[in-house]
Amino acid sequence: MPVNRVSLLTLGVADLERSRAFYAALGWTETRAVDGVVFYQMDGMVLGLFGVDALAADQGRPETSLGAGAATYAQNHRTTQEVDAAYARALDAGAAPLKAPGATLWGGYSGYFADPDGHVWELAVNPLWPLDDAGRTWIPEIPET
């Protein structure tokens, strides 16, 4: 039976030590580092940092130049102040500012930054997707009309 789930998200990085330092500056704690891959336990999934050339080889396409920025990874927050603080922390850690946090057309509050390898992160308050007590996002059912 199909399950809507992502278990592991792996970001290809040019300089693993630079990326480790960046995510440490964001306050992330490494769970494990093995064979050139660094893992961060998240709620229900794992984020991995893997050298981009090694990642391409692991995928069976070592000649491919993997890109970044075509996907967005998002963190939802409860307040605009939390978004602003997380955005400032990312910039202080060396992130490239893409869009400063501000009000959105869909009634929320959102901003974007890129990590040192160009992976794009969104920080947002989304009033349409509440957070539970653990900070997990969920999409409420919309009643049929």
C-alpha positions in Angstrom: 0.0 0.0 0.0 1.5 3.4 -0.9 2.4 5.7 1.9 2.8 9.5 1.7 6.1 9.8 3.4 9.7 11.0 3.0 12.1 9.1 5.2 15.4 10.7 4.1 16.2 14.0 2.4 19.8 14.2 1.2 21.4 17.5 0.1 24.5 17.3 -2.2 27.1 19.8 -0.9 30.4 21.0 -2.3 32.2 21.3 1.0 30.9 19.0 3.7 32.8 20.7 6.5 31.5 24.1 5.5 28.0 22.7 5.4 28.4 21.1 8.8 29.5 24.4 10.2 26.5 26.2 8.6 23.9 23.9 9.9 25.6 23.8 13.4 25.3 27.6 13.4 21.6 27.2 12.7 21.4 25.1 15.9 21.1 21.7 14.2 22.6 18.8 16.0 24.3 16.0 14.1 23.0 12.5 14.9 25.6 10.6 13.0 28.4 11.0 10.5 29.6 8.0 8.5 31.4 7.5 5.2 31.3 11.2 4.2 27.7 11.7 5.0 26.3 13.7 8.0 22.9 12.9 9.3 20.4 15.0 11.3 17.5 13.3 13.0 14.3 15.3 12.4 10.8 14.6 13.5 9.8 11.5 11.5 12.6 11.8 9.0 16.4 12.3 8.5 18.3 15.1 6.7 21.6 14.1 5.2 24.5 16.1 3.8 26.6 14.3 1.2 29.4 15.5 -1.0 27.8 16.4 -4.3 30.2 14.3 -6.4 29.9 11.3 -4.2 26.1 11.7 -4.3 26.1 11.7 -8.1 28.3 8.5 -8.1 26.0 6.9 -5.5 23.1 7.6 -7.8 24.9 5.8 -10.6 25.5 8.9 -12.6 29.0 10.1 -11.7 29.4 12.2 -14.8 26.3 14.3 -13.9 26.6 17.8 -12.4 23.9 17.9 -9.8 22.2 21.3 -9.4 20.5 23.0 -6.5 17.7 25.5 -6.0 15.0 23.8 -8.0 13.3 22.6 -4.8 12.4 24.5 -1.6 12.7 23.0 1.9 10.4 24.8 4.4 10.2 25.3 8.1 6.9 26.5 9.5 6.8 28.6 12.6 4.1 29.8 15.0 4.9 33.5 14.9 6.4 36.2 12.6 9.0 36.8 15.4 10.2 33.2 15.2 10.5 33.5 11.4 12.5 36.7 11.7 14.8 35.2 14.3 15.4 32.1 12.2 16.1 34.2 9.1 18.6 36.4 11.0 20.3 33.3 12.4 20.6 31.8 8.9 22.1 35.1 7.5 24.5 35.2 10.5 25.5 31.6 9.6 26.4 32.6 6.1 23.1 32.0 4.2 22.4 34.1 1.1 19.3 36.2 1.5 16.8 35.6 -1.3 13.6 37.2 0.0 13.3 38.9 3.4 10.4 37.7 5.5 7.2 39.6 4.9 3.4 39.3 4.5 2.3 37.0 1.7 -0.7 37.1 -0.7 -2.0 33.9 0.8 -2.3 35.4 4.3 0.9 34.2 5.8 4.4 35.4 6.4 7.4 34.0 4.6 11.0 34.6 3.6 13.7 32.6 1.7 17.4 32.0 2.0 19.9 29.8 0.3 22.5 27.6 2.2 26.1 27.7 1.1 25.4 25.2 -1.7 22.3 27.1 -3.0 19.7 24.8 -1.4 16.7 27.1 -0.9 14.9 27.2 2.5 11.6 28.9 3.2 10.7 30.1 6.7 7.0 30.7 7.1 3.9 31.2 9.3 1.1 29.6 7.4 -2.3 30.2 9.0 -3.9 27.6 6.7 -1.6 24.8 8.0 -1.5 24.7 11.8 1.3 23.3 13.9 0.7 20.6 16.5 2.2 20.8 20.0 5.4 19.2 18.6 5.7 21.8 15.8 4.6 19.4 13.0 2.7 20.8 10.1 -0.6 19.3 9.0 -3.1 20.2 6.3 -6.6 20.2 7.7 -9.4 18.7 5.7 -11.5 21.1 3.8 -15.2 20.3 4.0 -16.9 19.6 0.7 -19.4 22.2 -0.3 
